[in-house]
């Protein structure tokens, strides 16, 4: 997206793909998902748009350069 002049800010990072749709539906932002998620996303009320130009799916492992934030404390 940045290569095409579209600036964006990552608002949330998650390791759990099942968290993507609830985050999108809660208004946190957008998500890029695979074709297999299209139907469930539409059924739950999300707007689903094709990304153009169409390209073959390429999967990469991506991480930020800094250390990850520690998980929140679960106890008092």
Kinemage of the C-alpha trace (Angstrom):
@kinemage 1
@onewidth
@group {chain A} dominant
@subgroup {mainchain}
@vectorlist {calphas} color= white
{ca unk a 1} P 0.000 0.000 0.000
{ca unk a 2} L 2.781 2.418 0.884
{ca unk a 3} L 4.459 1.649 -2.452
{ca unk a 4} L 1.273 2.978 -4.089
{ca unk a 5} L 1.245 6.148 -1.993
{ca unk a 6} L -1.325 4.983 0.551
{ca unk a 7} L -0.243 5.768 4.101
{ca unk a 8} L -1.594 3.750 6.989
{ca unk a 9} L -0.981 3.099 10.670
{ca unk a 10} L -1.215 -0.348 12.217
{ca unk a 11} L -3.618 0.026 15.155
{ca unk a 12} L -3.564 -3.543 16.453
{ca unk a 13} L -1.263 -6.522 16.081
{ca unk a 14} L -2.608 -10.002 16.724
{ca unk a 15} L -1.252 -13.503 16.340
{ca unk a 16} L -4.784 -14.887 16.209
{ca unk a 17} L -6.560 -14.668 12.882
{ca unk a 18} L -9.908 -15.312 14.576
{ca unk a 19} L -9.492 -11.912 16.285
{ca unk a 20} L -9.406 -10.029 12.958
{ca unk a 21} L -13.099 -10.039 12.145
{ca unk a 22} L -14.303 -8.991 15.629
{ca unk a 23} L -11.760 -6.149 15.600
{ca unk a 24} L -12.942 -4.974 12.175
{ca unk a 25} L -16.593 -5.196 13.207
{ca unk a 26} L -15.802 -3.198 16.370
{ca unk a 27} L -14.448 -0.386 14.184
{ca unk a 28} L -10.754 -0.786 14.984
{ca unk a 29} L -9.812 -0.724 11.310
{ca unk a 30} L -9.430 -2.807 8.185
{ca unk a 31} L -7.930 -6.249 7.659
{ca unk a 32} L -6.548 -8.062 4.657
{ca unk a 33} L -7.852 -11.621 4.686
{ca unk a 34} L -7.803 -14.626 2.391
{ca unk a 35} L -10.640 -15.596 0.074
{ca unk a 36} L -11.729 -18.305 2.530
{ca unk a 37} L -12.813 -15.563 4.975
{ca unk a 38} L -14.971 -13.694 2.441
{ca unk a 39} L -18.239 -15.543 3.137
{ca unk a 40} L -18.095 -15.391 6.936
{ca unk a 41} L -17.083 -11.725 6.812
{ca unk a 42} L -20.063 -10.884 4.613
{ca unk a 43} L -22.416 -12.987 6.768
{ca unk a 44} L -21.398 -11.019 9.878
{ca unk a 45} L -21.994 -7.679 8.202
{ca unk a 46} L -18.502 -6.664 7.116
{ca unk a 47} L -17.969 -4.997 3.770
{ca unk a 48} L -15.649 -7.071 1.607
{ca unk a 49} L -13.812 -5.515 -1.323
{ca unk a 50} L -11.420 -7.043 -3.812
{ca unk a 51} L -7.870 -5.733 -3.764
{ca unk a 52} L -6.809 -4.500 -7.189
{ca unk a 53} L -4.793 -5.278 -9.105
{ca unk a 54} L -5.337 -8.926 -8.280
{ca unk a 55} L -2.170 -10.798 -7.379
{ca unk a 56} L -1.411 -14.347 -6.332
{ca unk a 57} L -1.447 -14.844 -2.575
{ca unk a 58} L 2.034 -14.641 -1.143
{ca unk a 59} L 2.444 -15.435 2.535
{ca unk a 60} L 5.276 -13.972 4.589
{ca unk a 61} L 6.211 -14.020 8.228
{ca unk a 62} L 6.335 -10.412 9.349
{ca unk a 63} L 7.315 -8.880 12.652
{ca unk a 64} L 8.138 -5.417 13.836
{ca unk a 65} L 11.809 -4.705 14.486
{ca unk a 66} L 11.352 -3.728 18.151
{ca unk a 67} L 10.546 -6.206 20.897
{ca unk a 68} L 6.903 -7.140 21.248
{ca unk a 69} L 4.931 -5.561 24.073
{ca unk a 70} L 4.551 -7.736 27.161
{ca unk a 71} L 1.149 -9.410 27.613
{ca unk a 72} L -1.232 -7.674 30.029
{ca unk a 73} L -1.196 -8.856 33.606
{ca unk a 74} L -4.035 -11.249 34.356
{ca unk a 75} L -3.884 -10.950 38.123
{ca unk a 76} L -4.228 -8.183 40.727
